[in-house]
Amino acid sequence: MLLIIGMAGIVVVFDFDKTIIDCDSDNWVVDELGATNVFNELLPTMPWNTLMDTMMMELHKQGRMTDEIAECLKRAPLHPRIISAIKSAHALGCDLKIVSDANTFFIETILKHHGLTSYFSEINTNPSFVDEEGALRILPYQENFTTRPHGCSDLCAPNMCKGVATERIRTSGLIEGKKRFIYLGDGNGDFCPSLKLGEGDFIMPRKNYPIWELICDNPILIKAQVHGWSYGEELEQILLHLIDTIIREDRNTSRSEAFISTDCKFQIIDSTSTHAHFPQIPRPVSY
């Protein structure tokens, strides 16, 4: 049974593609709207972020409006148990955030369709907008991205280092008193955020996806506890178990601190008394 409390002090950071939804949203739109051949021709010639912006303009030239793109996105697969996991984690008091190399239009359209928008306090992704001609445009999360300003390896997309975003979230959360962090992802770009987590945190890599292989090949680099998952039911089960475990640990820690505080009070009283000696209360041990 899960312990329900108001504020869990936990931040849960989700990747979006192949984590929340069970596909890559970029590929989904391109394939569903019949632009795969053009996409494959352009793929070797430009960075992915630039390519997706180009593809949105190409779709517009073909008469595909943003409403049609939105309808396509609403059909993207999203496992019902992931929906329930998101809602349950939020109900347990967790602060939910997204760090994704998709874009605002794609993510917000899908979240709104499934009634999940209000469950997330923050979405970190590539910005997008509809231009004066009605074409969807996609910009890079980090400007001047061709120079890799974040200084990471080739595992990070040049337009977005998820590690930078995650580190900012973690630093801000610690200041706000949110002490524990859980990160869920699947791709190469999710490895960098995994390196930013501490010993009390958790990483949930999707098994048999690039991040899983990277973690298995470089275990010494990972400080957080690793809990792999494969499908929607398993994600929900593991995520809620971790949240419940953290909440129970924090509750026990709070009780121990209160117990020790009371012990100190007794000792002060005892030191002023000449008539009685209180037995020393043993310090609780956490297992």
Residue pairs with C-beta under 8 A, 6 or more apart in sequence:
2 88
2 92
2 240
2 243
2 244
3 244
3 247
3 248
3 251
4 91
4 92
5 92
5 93
5 247
5 251
6 93
7 93
8 92
8 93
8 94
8 243
8 246
8 247
8 250
9 93
9 177
9 178
9 179
9 180
9 250
10 92
10 93
10 94
10 95
10 178
10 179
10 180
10 181
10 182
10 243
10 246
10 247
11 94
11 95
11 96
11 97
11 169
11 170
11 173
11 178
11 180
11 181
11 182
12 89
12 94
12 95
12 96
12 97
12 181
12 182
12 183
12 184
12 239
12 243
13 97
13 98
13 99
13 166
13 169
13 181
13 182
13 183
13 184
13 193
14 20
14 86
14 96
14 97
14 98
14 99
14 100
14 184
14 185
15 98
15 99
15 100
15 162
15 184
15 185
15 186
15 187
15 189
15 190
16 25
16 98
16 100
16 102
16 107
16 125
17 23
17 24
17 25
17 26
17 100
17 101
17 102
17 186
17 187
18 24
18 186
18 187
18 206
18 209
19 184
19 185
19 186
19 206
20 78
20 82
20 86
20 98
20 110
21 76
21 77
21 78
21 110
22 77
22 78
22 79
22 232
23 76
23 77
25 73
25 76
25 102
25 106
25 107
25 110
26 48
26 52
26 102
26 106
28 72
28 73
28 76
29 69
29 72
29 73
29 106
30 36
30 39
30 55
32 72
32 75
33 59
33 64
33 68
33 69
33 72
35 55
35 58
35 59
35 62
38 55
38 58
39 51
39 55
42 51
42 54
42 55
43 51
45 51
46 54
47 145
47 146
47 158
47 159
48 101
48 157
48 159
49 101
49 126
49 138
49 139
49 140
49 145
49 157
49 158
49 159
49 160
52 103
52 138
53 137
53 138
53 139
56 69
56 135
56 136
56 137
56 138
57 135
57 137
59 69
59 135
59 136
60 133
60 134
60 135
60 136
65 134
66 105
66 130
66 134
66 136
69 105
69 109
69 136
70 105
70 109
73 106
73 109
73 110
73 113
74 109
74 110
74 113
76 110
78 110
78 114
79 231
79 232
79 233
79 235
80 232
81 232
81 233
81 235
81 236
82 232
82 235
82 236
83 114
83 116
84 236
85 232
85 235
85 236
85 239
85 240
86 96
86 116
86 119
87 116
87 119
88 236
88 240
89 96
89 239
89 240
89 243
90 96
90 119
92 240
92 243
92 244
92 247
94 243
95 121
95 173
95 178
96 119
96 120
96 121
97 120
97 121
97 122
97 123
97 124
97 169
98 107
98 120
98 122
98 123
98 124
98 125
99 124
99 125
99 162
99 165
99 166
99 169
99 193
100 107
100 123
100 124
100 125
101 125
101 126
101 141
101 157
101 159
101 160
101 162
101 189
102 125
102 126
103 125
103 126
103 127
103 128
103 138
104 123
104 125
104 126
104 127
104 128
105 128
105 136
105 138
106 128
107 123
107 125
108 117
108 123
111 117
111 120
122 169
124 141
124 162
124 165
124 169
125 141
125 160
126 138
126 139
126 140
126 141
126 159
126 160
127 138
127 139
127 141
128 136
128 137
128 138
128 139
129 136
129 137
129 139
130 136
130 137
131 137
140 159
140 160
141 159
141 160
141 165
142 149
142 150
142 159
142 160
142 161
142 164
143 149
145 158
145 159
145 160
146 158
148 156
148 158
150 156
150 161
150 163
150 164
152 161
152 163
152 192
155 188
155 189
155 191
155 192
155 214
156 162
156 163
156 188
156 189
156 192
157 189
160 189
161 192
162 185
162 189
162 190
162 192
162 193
163 192
163 193
163 195
163 196
165 193
166 183
166 192
166 193
166 196
166 197
167 193
167 196
169 181
170 181
170 196
170 197
173 179
173 181
179 200
179 250
180 200
180 201
180 202
180 246
181 197
181 198
181 201
181 202
181 224
182 201
182 202
182 203
182 204
182 239
182 242
182 243
183 190
183 193
183 194
183 197
183 201
183 202
183 203
183 204
183 224
184 204
184 205
184 206
184 229
184 235
184 239
185 193
185 194
185 204
185 205
185 206
185 211
186 205
186 206
186 209
186 210
186 211
186 212
187 209
187 210
187 211
188 210
188 211
188 214
190 205
190 211
191 210
191 211
191 214
191 215
194 203
194 205
194 211
194 215
194 222
194 224
195 221
195 222
197 203
197 222
197 223
197 224
198 223
198 224
199 223
199 224
200 224
201 223
201 224
201 225
202 224
202 225
202 226
202 227
202 242
203 215
203 222
203 224
203 225
203 226
203 227
204 226
204 227
204 228
204 229
204 235
204 238
204 239
204 242
205 211
205 212
205 215
205 226
205 228
205 229
206 212
206 228
206 229
206 230
207 228
207 229
207 230
208 230
212 228
215 222
215 226
219 226
227 238
227 242
229 235
229 238
252 286
253 286
256 284
256 286
259 281
259 284
260 283
260 284
263 281
263 283
266 278
266 281
267 278
267 280
269 278
270 276
270 277
270 278
